[in-house]
Structures are given as C-alpha cells and as structure tokens.
C-alpha cells in the first residue's frame, strides 16, 4: 500500500472513531488531547487497522501511541508483505 494511501485511510478511520474535524487529524495531532480518542477508541483503532488495512497491531504497541504520526510510522513497519511488493 502506498504511504499516502495508508495515511489517508488511517485519517478516515480516526475521523470515524473520534468524530473530529478531518482538518485536525495531522501527523502532529495528539490522539487524546487534540482529536479526542478515548480508551475505547484505541481498541477501535486496533480493530479497524486489522479489518480495513489488513494490519494487526499488538495491544502493547497500541497503548504507546501518542500522536497520529506514531500510528502512521508503526503501520508502515507492519504492512502485509504482499502490500510492500506493490
């Protein structure tokens, strides 16, 4: 998956979960303070990444994320092998 496509799909997921203005969802945006992701929202991110992106995030990694950029960088390292070949 292209990096821009991954970023766009992650932004859509975060907007859907948080209800935040899409303009607020930038790599620097803090998940809790800026876009309002709560503890349940973190688990929704885990589920959505698996279902929508085919990428599994470990729970212990999920709880380390502070910004949108943290998730983006992590997802790039976890992309399915077949997606990296395209």
N, C-alpha and C positions, 0 to 999 in steps of 0.2 A: 504494500500500500504506500502510495506517495506520502511524503511527510506533510504536505499541505492538506491532502485528503484526510489523513489521520487527525490533524489539528482541527479541521472543520467538523468532522464527525464528533470529536470529543467536545467541541464547543456546543454542538447541538444537544448532546447528552447532558452536559452541565446545565444548559439553559432549561431543558425539560425538567430536570431534577430540582433545580433551585427556583425556577421562575424568574430569575434575574434578567435584567435588560441585557441582550446579547452584546451591546457595546461595552459592558463591564467585564466580559469574560475575555481577558487578555492573559498572556503568559505570566505577567506580574501580579495578577489578581490573586488575593488570598482567598482560599476556599471558604473559610468560616466567616471572616470579618467582612470581606468585600462582596461575595456573591451569596452568602447565607446557606452554605451547605451544612446540614446538621449531622449528627451521628448516624441517623438512618440513611441520609443522603450518601454518606461514604460507602455504605453497603450497596446502595443502588448503583453507584459508580462501578463497583466490582461486578455486579450482575450485568449491567449494560455493556461493559467492556467485553465480557465473555459473549453475550448474546449478539451484540451489534458489530463488534470488531473481531470476534474470534480470538481474543487475547485474554488469558487468565491472569489476574492479579492476585498475588498472595495477600491474605488478610494482614499479615505483619508489615508488608510493604505499604499497603493502603493507608495504614494509620500514621505513616511517616510524611505523607504528602501535606504540604502547607500552601502551595500555590498551583495554579493551573499548569504552569511550566514544569513543576515537579512531575505531574502526571504525564505530560507530553513526553518528557525525556524518558521516563520509565517505560511508557508504552512502546517507544521506538526500540528499546532494548528487548522487548518481549514479542515483537511482531512474529506471527507464524512464519516458519521457514519458507513456505511457498510464496508468501506475500513479499518477502525480501528479494526474491528472484525476479520479480516483475519490474 
